[in-house]
């Protein structure tokens, strides 16, 4: 699986506390091994066609979407935002 981070995700990540950044790296390694791992609690966001939410901790979440690479046909995870639960849900 391929993954890409939008600039909004990169900017959000840089603002996270260092311990949450480290947890995020660990969760994303897990995501790349098994995107359906139960600890990620990945589920489709209500009210959006193709945006999913996942959890780093109970208070920190990320949003992402799936795309298909036109050339290879491979699925790509596009990470959109990351941050505190309420803030991220307001602007997925």
N, C-alpha and C positions, 0 to 999 in steps of 0.2 A: 504494500500500500504506500502511496505517496501522501505527503502532507505539505501544506503551505500555510503561512501565517500572513494575514492582512496587516497592513501598517497599523491599523487600530489595535490589533492584538499585541503587536510588538510594543507600542506605546503604553498600553495598559500593563503589560508584563513588567516593563521597566519601573513602574510606579508601585509594584507590589512589595510588601516587606520581604526581606531576604529569605526568611524561613518558608514563606508561601511560594517564592520563586523556586526554592529547592523541591518542595512538595510537588509543584507543577511539573518540574523536569521528571520526577519519578513517575507521576501519573501519566505523563505523555509517553514515557518509555513503555509503560504498561499498555497504553492505548495502541501504540504501534504493534505490540505483540498480539493484543486481543482487544479490539475496539468495543467489544460487548462485555468486557469484564464487569462483574456486578459492582465493584467498588467505585466505578466511574458514574454509575447511575445515569447513563446516557438515555435520554428520551426526547421525543419530538416536542418542540415548544408549541403550546396552544396559540392559535391565532396567526401562525406563520406557516407558509407552504413547505419550506425546505430548511428550516433552522432547528437545530438540535441543541440541547443543553446537557452539560455534564458537570460533575462535581469534583473539585479538588479537595475541599473540606465541606462541612455543613454550611459555612458562611461564604465560601469562595467558589464561584462557578465559571465555566467557560461556555461560549456559544460557538457553534460550527455548522457547516453544511457539507453535504456530499456533492461532488461533481464527477463526471466521467471525462477523462482525458480523451479529446477527439482523436489523437493520433494512435494511442496505445489501447484505448478502451478500458484502461485501468481506472479504478475508483480513487479519487483524491479527496482527502479530508482538508477542508478549508477552515482554519481557525479564525474566528471573527473578533471576539471580545473575551476578556477575562477580568474578573474583579469581584467585589463584594456582591452578594446575591441580589439585593434590591437594585443596585446601580446597573448591573449588567442586564437584568431583565428589562429595565426601562429603555435600553438602547442595544438590542441584540446584534 
